Amino acid sequence: MYSGMSNSKGFTLLELLVALAIYGLLAAMSYGGLQAVLNQQGHTEQAADRLGELQKMYLLMQRDIEQLVPRFVRNEFGDVQQPLVGDDSLRLTRGGWRNPAGRQRSTLQRVGYAYEEQQLVRYAWSVLDRAQDSEPLKQPLTEDVERMQLRYLDGNDVWKEQWPDTSGFVGTDVAADRTELPELPKALEVTIEHKTFGTLVWLFQLP
């Protein structure tokens, strides 16, 4: 005789609490694993951005150095400076300055590199012979830099800490000074201490 009663039964309160505890534990473990993956992805993306900045800086510096031209310039005080002047920072005269707008200016440009407040910065002047109100364009290139060191290889294959051996070239007659053949290094070594990538050494051959 069919009684209409079912032999099945539901979860007890204890079984329900155990199931919820297990679900919560699995959810917490899944969230922790997902958070770790997201954190690692964020660190990877940040490192990739820093590496991209360094690669762009290397190409920019390489282009400037390899287009060095022996052109003397005057600084804002009227002193004549060598085409390349360097110590813990670098200033040089380069060619190949593109002019797509067809402005009335030279294709030569005075540029510089310096380490400032954990940043590597590129400077570019719009004129070669500067006046006291000639302000450079400042372009931060990369961050997280702890130190930058420059060395210059002379004609006797001796590394120098600055170029030239004095802080710069100063003359009394600009025409006479600029007709002299400037002494230029054979190579330039750039050492960078980076927080993420450690010590990086770049070697550039001058033209």
N, C-alpha and C positions, 0 to 999 in steps of 0.2 A: 504494500500500500504506500502511495506517494504522500509523504507528509508535508511537502513544500518547504522543507528546511534545507539549507546548504551546509555541506560539510566544511567549506572554506572558512578561514578566519583572517582577520586583518593583523596589522603590526601592533605589538604591545607598545606601551610608552617607553619601556627600556630599549626595545629594538629601534624605535624611532630616534631616541636620543643618541644611541651608538652610531646609527647611520648618519645623523647630522654631524656628529663629531668627526667621523671619517671624511665626510664631504668637506667640512671646514678645513681639516688638515690637508687634504689634497688641493683644495683651492689656495691655501696659503703657500704650499710648496710650488704650485704652478705660478702664482703671482711672483714669488721670490725668484724663480728661474727666469720668468719673463722680464722682471726688473733688471736682473743681472745682464741679460742679453741686450736690453735697451741701453744700459749704462755702458757696456762694452762697445755697442754701436756708436754711442755718442763720443766715446774716447777715440775710436777709430776715425770717425769723421773729423774730429778736431785735429788729430795728428795728420790726416790727409790734407786738411786746409793749411796747416803749418808747412808741410812738405811742399805743397803747391806754391806757397809764398816764397820759400827758399829757391825753388826751381826758377821761378820768374825773376827773382833777384839775381841769380847766377847768370841767366841769359841777358838781363839788362846790363849788368856789370861787364860781362864779356863783350857785348856789343860796343859799350862805351870805350873800353880799354883797347880793343882791337881796331878802333877807328881813331886812335890818338893821332894828332897832327902836331908838328913842331911849330906851334904858333904861340908867341909870347903874348901876355895880356897885362893890363894894368888893373890893380885892385882899386878899392874905393878910396884909398889914400894917395893914389897916383903912382905907386911903386910898381915896377915891372916885375912880373913873376914868370917863372919857367912854365913851359907847356904842361909839365907834370910836377906837382908839389905834394909831398906826402909825409906824414908821420903816423899818428894814430888815426888820422883821417886822410882823405884823398881828394885832390882837386886836379882836373886835367881838361885840356882842350880837345874836343873830338870833332870829327867831320860827319858828314852824312845826315845832318839835321834836316829832316823832311819838311817841306813847305807846301802842303797841298792847297792852302788858301792863296798862294802866290803873294805873300806879304813882302814888303821891302826890307829884307833882313838877310844876314849871312847864313850860309849853310853850316858854319862852324858854331859850336856851342861850348860854353864852360859849364862843367858839371862837377859834382862832388859827392862823396860818401862819408858818413860819420855815424858813430855809435852814440845814441842819446837816450837815456832813461829806458834801458832794456829794449830799445828799438834800433833797427838799422834804417837810416834815412838817406834819401837821395836828394841833392840840391841841384837845381838847374837855373842858370841865369839867362835872361833874354838878350843880354848884350855881352860882348867879350871884354871890352874896356869899360869897367863899371864906374859909375858916379856914386856919391855917398848915399843917394836915395835909391840905388839899384837893389831891390829886394829879390832874393831867389825864390823860386817855386819849391816848396818843401813837400816831399812825397815819402811818407812812411812806407817801408817795404815789408818788414816782418817784425814780430814781437817775440818775447820769451828768449831774448838773446842776453847772455850774461857777460860776454866780452867779445871784442873784435881786435885782432892784431894784424898789422900790415908789415910786410918786409919787401925789400927791393933788391934785385940781383944786378950788380954792376957789371961792367965789361970784363972784370977780372974774376968773375964768378964768386964774388964775395957778397953775402947778404948784408944789407944795410937796414937800420931801423927807421931811417928817414931819407927823403930824397928831395933835393940834393943834400949834401952833407950839412949845409947850413939851412936855416929855416925857409929860405927863398932866394930869389935872384932880384937884386935891386941895382938899378943903373941910373946914371944921370942923363944919358941921351937915349931916348927911346928908339930912334932909328938905328943908331949904332948897336944898341943892345939886341935888337931884333934881327940884325943881320948875322949875328954870331950863331954858329951851329950849336944847338942845345944838346947837352948830354942827357940821354934817356936810359932808363934801366932796360935790361934784357927781358926781365920777367917780374911779375908781381905775385906775391903769395898772400892770400887772405885766409886767416884762421878765425873761425867763429866757434864760440862756446854756446851751445844751444841747450835749453832745459830738457827738451824732448829727445833730440838726436845726438847729444854729446858734442864731441869735437869734430868739426868739419874743416877740411883744408882744401882750398881752391888755388890752383896755379894757372895764371894767365900769361901767355906769351905776348909781348908787345911787338907791334909792327916795326 
